[in-house]
Amino acid sequence: MAKWVPCKRRVFVRKLVRLGFSPPGSGGRHFYMRYGTYTLAIPNNAEYSVPQLKTLLKEVEQIMGRKISLPEWQDLS
């Protein structure tokens, strides 16, 4: 059975681009990615822990209006 694992920042960004987000743009303390009219702030950590990753994915799910399952997330790489 698969389980959530920490994710490198560049891998996270690459997966969001595959989901339809624009590449990151700078602004202030964080980089931002856009999906339509929505903006997602990307933390500057080199690697995201599992709780931080889940929190970011919940925000992504709200922006996209659909769930992202673990198998789908792993297949995006």
C-alpha positions as CSV (number, residue, x, y, z in Angstrom):
1,M,0.0,0.0,0.0
2,A,1.3,3.4,-1.0
3,K,1.8,6.2,1.6
4,W,2.6,9.9,1.5
5,V,6.2,10.8,1.5
6,P,8.0,14.2,1.8
7,C,8.3,16.0,-1.5
8,K,11.1,18.3,-2.9
9,R,10.0,21.8,-3.8
10,R,11.0,21.5,-7.5
11,V,9.1,18.2,-7.8
12,F,6.0,19.8,-6.2
13,V,6.2,22.7,-8.6
14,R,6.6,20.3,-11.6
15,K,3.5,18.4,-10.5
16,L,1.4,21.5,-10.1
17,V,2.4,22.6,-13.6
18,R,1.2,19.3,-14.9
19,L,-2.1,19.9,-13.2
20,G,-2.5,23.2,-15.1
21,F,-0.9,25.8,-12.8
22,S,1.4,28.5,-14.3
23,P,5.1,28.3,-13.6
24,P,6.1,30.1,-10.4
25,G,6.6,33.8,-10.4
26,S,8.4,35.8,-7.8
27,G,6.8,38.4,-5.6
28,G,7.7,39.4,-2.1
29,R,8.8,36.6,0.3
30,H,7.3,33.7,-1.7
31,F,6.9,32.5,-5.2
32,Y,3.4,32.3,-6.5
33,M,1.6,30.0,-9.0
34,R,-1.6,30.8,-10.7
35,Y,-4.5,28.6,-11.7
36,G,-7.0,30.8,-13.6
37,T,-7.8,33.7,-11.3
38,Y,-6.5,31.9,-8.2
39,T,-3.1,32.4,-6.7
40,L,-1.2,29.8,-4.6
41,A,1.8,30.9,-2.5
42,I,4.7,28.4,-2.6
43,P,6.8,28.1,0.5
44,N,10.6,28.4,0.1
45,N,11.5,25.2,1.9
46,A,13.8,22.9,-0.1
47,E,11.6,19.9,0.9
48,Y,8.0,19.8,2.1
49,S,7.1,17.5,5.0
50,V,4.1,15.2,4.8
51,P,1.8,17.5,6.9
52,Q,2.9,20.6,4.9
53,L,2.4,18.7,1.7
54,K,-1.1,17.6,2.7
55,T,-2.0,21.2,3.7
56,L,-0.8,22.6,0.4
57,L,-2.7,19.9,-1.5
58,K,-5.9,20.7,0.3
59,E,-5.5,24.3,-0.9
60,V,-4.8,23.0,-4.4
61,E,-8.0,20.8,-4.3
62,Q,-10.1,23.8,-3.2
63,I,-8.6,25.9,-6.1
64,M,-9.2,23.2,-8.7
65,G,-12.6,22.1,-7.3
66,R,-11.7,18.4,-7.2
67,K,-9.8,15.8,-5.1
68,I,-6.3,14.7,-5.8
69,S,-5.8,11.1,-4.7
70,L,-2.4,9.6,-3.6
71,P,-2.1,7.4,-6.7
72,E,-2.9,10.4,-9.0
73,W,-0.3,12.5,-7.1
74,Q,2.4,9.8,-7.5
75,D,1.6,9.4,-11.2
76,L,2.2,13.1,-11.9
77,S,6.0,12.7,-11.7
